[in-house]
Amino acid sequence: MMSDNKLKKNSSCFVKARRGRPPQMCLAAREAAILRATAQLLLEIPFDDVTMSLVARTAGMSKRTVYEIFKSREDLLVRAVINLARTIFLPLKAEDAKRPLSERLSLLLRFNAPSGEDMNKLELLRSVIAKAQTYPVLAHELYTSGRGTLVGFVRAELESAIASGEISLPQGDIDMAVDILLDMALENPLTRLLQPNAQQPSDLEVERRREFAIAMFLRGIAP
């Protein structure tokens, strides 16, 4: 979701029309509306069905307008997927920076899943993986904006904890330690991709796995 500042900015981003005509959205507002419509469609219908024409209709614009802002379908999908992926894991708030490392990691490793059916989200991931050769930029951006962003957040906290003496970890092992922690704390999506009818873990099970993984990890690198 957009912040209050962005909402205020977009709400004032209109060009006053002549009498009898509706107000015209500025470029930034049109771009934001198109990206919202694309993200909504990606979470509701199959990947291949998200066409420029359908995006235009959903956003209440012409197909020509969409192409004026996004040069191709791939360009639009990449931008929309980046926006979605960036909402899944969030950085720490300033007031949380002084918490113990275990609490900081717990906050970072929580999912902030976009709205929509879980099965649709899984199918979006399946589609991007299947089309990684066709749309390598899309696949790369989904990874770097999702898990890649989380890796950066967790790495920064481990480096801070090393500097303060909270943990003992050789500098050269930080990247490996981050990967191990993420693999321990987060469900491997491959399981559900290969077994789509498998029962989804409950919120309590997700939380228990996360906290158990963090506790095990920190015991292994205690000073």
Buried (B, 14 or more C-beta within 10 A) or exposed (E): EEEEEEEEBBEEBEEEEEEEEEEEBBEEBBBBBBBBBBBBBBBBBEBEEBEBEBBBBBBEBEBEBBBEBBEEBBBBBBBBBBBBBBBBBBEBEEEEEEBEBBEBBBBBBBEEEBEBEEEBBBBBBBBBEEBBEEBEEBBEBBBBBBBBBBBEBBBBBBEBBBEEEBBEBEEEEBEEBBEBBBEBBBBEBEEBBEEEEEEEEEEEEBEEBBBEBBEEBBEEBEE
